[in-house]
Amino acid sequence: MSETKVFLLPDLGEGLTEAELVNWLVSVGDEIHVDQPIAEVETAKSMVEVPSPYAGRVAELHGEPGQTLDVGKPLISVTPLDTLGETRIPPVEPAVNETRLVEPVEAPVETKRVEAKAAAETYREEEKAGSGNVLIGYGTPGGHGQARRTRPRRSTFPSLGGPAPLVEPAETKGPEAKFTTAADDRLLSRTRVPGKLGAVISPLVRRMAKEHGVDLGHLQGSGESGLIMRRDVEAAINPLVEPVETKPSWADEPVEAAIKPLVEPVETASGPQVEPVETSGRPIDPRTGLSIASRTPVRGVRKAVAANMTRSRTEIPEATVWVDVDATALVEMRSALKKAQPHDTPGLLAFIARFVTAGLKKYPELNTRIVTAEDTSGGEQQEIVAFDGVNVGFAAQTDRGLVVPSVRRADKLSARELDSEIKRLTSVAREGKATPAELGGGTFTLNNYGVFGVDGSAAIINYPEVAILGVGRIIDKPWVVNGELAVRKVTELTLTFDHRVCDGGTAAGFLRYVADAIENPGSVLADM
């Protein structure tokens, strides 16, 4: 019996079901210790280093760089070492009587229980040797000595996001029928007995099954160890329809008539044939007739952005208001501060973020979120959830695509503190090191598309938020000041908002507040 431990790819946060293997940080044969980074993986949220919960020698790497791995699939196999640093010798198993080599086809119910409970106990013992290091959704209890409290599982069909039953309960009597606790269920889902236990890891799969009335308890998973995948639920929703065999119209005709050509060949004059336009050997697109230069899978950040933007445009009835703003006073104020303190002057975006947090205190409807909750009659109703605080997200363009890191409790920070946090988050986002927590949790998004040299944009709301403010480039424009024409620093502010949470008056009031703050920054900052 081998003692090699197999580490499964953990849930890296927010219900993500897959990750792309970017780079291995160890090789087969290397000795590793607990919490040592073993691989870099890229999810739809960020790039993270995955630490090992085991110490020992690397026995196998499950996957190649560039491959997409599912959560719950093997990532690395590690063989433990003894105190002398040598590989442990597995104990010799007793000889098996040849008369008992044939297992019965159907094991008794009690045997299944013993196997399941033993699997859970084995996993629990392995977890005790861990370090307690937690990486967004998984960890080991050894670091703090306390097991996490779990809620008891309800016997009814699981709600959205809840745990799915692993094994159908058997007809038993007495207290032994309740030997499996919610914690055991979670452990069993990560130590499945091949061919005997099924599991649902993805909350998206559970939600899809619930919405279409698919009973997961009777569904055979096609994944490893019976793991129920999205394709299994889709197959249950749309079962394949066998084609109905039909009799061709020419079946009753004589063989001679069937093989007779319908159109007699016509003799044509020989001449030069028209060659296809594309002769590069690449596949031809049937719609355009052009050769296909490349195919790029939509994954990682681009996949997440596409899904988020699609959901935003599908679910949110958005509206847009905009206004031109004279930013001359703000630009001049920052220039004066820069002369006095060259190395500690906030950027213009930090000042605007400060004005945004103040504006959201006056117009809190734009700092909310719409959720679907259960009403008293058991049905569903929409609720507007307001927040005690503001997390300002800002769009940052990186090599991996557009990401939106958020400044937590931005309403408590000064302009200098906002500027420092914006710079820090921009740096880690462009390095691909931002955590899912840093890339999520925003309540309002600020988008500075002026850095791309454009004046305005009807931005898409960063779902599930309800508003986004865009800032265009600041350029010299003719502007009327005190009845006379002058050249001023002008920018355009664009606010896109969810019309379900407020009307145009609220949106216009917020936008006008931010615009007035930009035009008179000194008085507004003095009141904050």
MORAPE-V507267 format. One record per helix or strand. SS is the DSSP state (H for helix, E for strand). FROM is the first residue (numbers start at 1). TO is the last residue. If there is no record, write none. Layout:
BEGIN
ss=[SS SS]
from=[FROM FROM]
to=[TO TO]
END
This chain:
BEGIN
ss=[E E E E E E E E E E H H H H H E H H H E H H E E H E H H H E E E E H H E H E E E H H]
from=[5 18 31 37 47 56 68 74 81 87 98 109 141 175 182 199 203 216 224 227 230 255 284 291 300 318 328 348 364 368 380 392 401 410 415 444 449 467 475 484 504 521]
to=[8 24 32 42 51 61 70 79 81 87 100 128 143 178 190 199 211 218 226 227 237 259 284 291 315 326 340 362 366 374 386 398 407 412 430 447 452 471 481 498 519 527]
END
